């Protein structure tokens, strides 16, 4: 373990609201019971700074404190000449990396139907729209109570431009906190109590945020989605009573560069793109874009590729001309629950972690799956992209944190250190550059682990020097929705029987499609071909990475992790 000191600065408890009186009491809280319980997620936070801090060079070697400098192993320290891959420096906002890179097309670009809201073109595109209903005066049975700070307007006026706001969902409650206050951090500015619904996830739009406007979307266990603007205290319900999809919302996020569109994952394995300003309508799948029906699964004849239509069932395409109402696009990804997803910094790729143990890398602009990976054991619970978009980190029920390379299309390393399920992973953008990466993970073992890795420091075990044919591999039948069916053990072994010989060590340890094309830096394989299904990598052939720090944070299981420039934020299942 590396030396260094992490001091507890604040310990806040967000009071978890009790069940609403109208809710039926839980008769038996038997952990072995097979009766499904209402889904809950604990506490999830979203830090936000309305006026971003001035840019500073964030590098591993440029840490300012003595303790943090000692915490970096000398083997991964880089010299001061390290630059980004494109020779330009990136910018960071609230822990989110915004890299200087090529312009990616926006989602649905080229479809004029998406430029029309509710069948009418906007008179003033620059005017910021707000939800319709005042949440304080609302008579809806969905909202139980709204508690606002008695000096809310005064607190907002006194709030520093670079001060930190935090929004948190804790079971039936959604809270707005001011973390820039030294004495009133636990005093909520606004607290919303919902009647029966539990908020499972939320996200803040970085494009529209300003001192006078904040767009927030929340997903609930009753399938409802709320678009909420906290300064005006107005809201709008989307997917009301599950009219589009009746299953709980497990994760939600605004699409990069969009003011209106956001993506939500539902517990039935479906990804849906909504428009916050469109009305809802009963969803009927468009047969013309149902790929799994139009293109049956292709036979697997010793190839490492599988027909993409079997891995992504497009029930409604973003290119559809029928865009007067929600949804904008619907994709059936899995037959099991989708636990989490993450959008890449370049705004092109989507990483999806699911209960069936699959990690799917999707080009969501083209509505196609590129790669499908499988966990060592059990389901995947969380996923995160590196700030430069080169790596994806996942955690789940195998107690491991896995690092996947987008360019090499391979598992880079497994990180062993947790004693229970991993519930959240996140990169620290202030301590990452193009060669050195710092990320953290938390789990149900109540511990926070920090990890450092560099491109040149990872070496596969000697057993991985030669890959043998017929290695063990498995693919769950739930990995292919829309009736595509599962793969037998013989078929899954055949997926790994063809390997492309290359000269680099990294390429020698990845599975390619049967295409003769060779991947190069910045080149994307599989866009016009088939999805590559990767078999499970045995431990003997995978590099193992130890943590640089392990710390027990609380007595309760941890549920969320986030990094700020001067601190690390964690949240427990009980709201602490």
Secondary structure, 3 states (H helix, E strand, C coil): CCCCCCCCCCCCCCCCCCCCCCCCCCCCCCCCCCCCCCCCCCEEEEEECCCCCCCCCCCHHHCCCHHHHHCCCHHHCCCCCCCCCCCCCCEEECCEEECCCCCCCCCCCCCHHHHCECCECCCCCCCCCCCCEECCCCCCCCEEEEEECCCHHHHHHHCCCCCCEEEEEECCEEEEEECCCCCCCCCCCEEEEECCCCEEEEEECCCCCECCECCEEEEECCCCEEEEECCCCEEEEECHHHCCCCCCEEEEEECCCCCCEEEEEECCCEEEEEECCCCECCCCCCHHHCHHHHCCCCCCCCCCEECHHHCCEEEECCCCCCCCCECCEEEECCCCCEEEEEECCCCCEEEEEECCCEEEEEECCCCEEEEEEECCCCCEEEEEECCCCCEEEEEECCCEEEEEECCCCEEEEEEECCCCCEEEEEECHHHCCCCEEEEEEEECCCEEEEEEEECCCCCCCHHHCCCCCCCCCCCCHHHCCCCCCCCCHHHHHHCCCCCCCCCCCCHHHCCCCCCCCCCCCCCCCCCCCCEEECCCCCHHHCEEECCCEEEECCCCCEEEEEECCCCEEEEECCCC
